[in-house]
Amino acid sequence: MPRLRPAADPPPAPLSRYWNGYVGECASMVTRFHRITGALPTGQVQTWLGEIGKRLDAELEAVRRLATVGDSIEPARFRVRQGPAKRIADRLDAAKAAFTDAVSQAAEIAEQVALDPTHNDVRAHLEVLGRQATQLAIATPIEEPEPETPRRKWRRTAS
């Protein structure tokens, strides 16, 4: 009698167009970061950017998870209307901007290495990029202002 194998986990459901756009753009930025890192000559700078790239990979997984949650709250094609979904979308907007900044910094570093590998600006850019990678928007919650308590309207009494 043949043994039955346990069924594998089903593949995740595809995301709606709105949420998939966030994941796609962030994934594109991480891919660009890795291409830039791969174009550098072997050395300390490439090693450091490789470590930052691993952190970006982990953040990309967080983006995917967050987009999945957003899609489960409100699947959308063009925009979201519900409060929780809007908060997630705001967070993903911030993450997308952070990924874009990381790619921009990596491009500046690669340019500096190509021009002068011992230049001090390379180290400064690496330090900035290292700080940015540890402070991506997904890792930290966005501060929301506390709702104001409604004020009582004072009426003058007619005398």
Secondary structure, 3 states (H helix, E strand, C coil): CCCCCCCCCCCCCCCCHHHHHHHHHHHHHHHHHHHHHHHCCCCHHHHHHHHHHHHHHHHHHHHHHHHHHHHHHCCCCCCCCCHHHHHHHHHHHHHHHHHHHHHHHHHHHHHHHHHCCCCHHHHHHHHHHHHHHHCCCCCCCCCCCCCCCCCCCCCCCCC
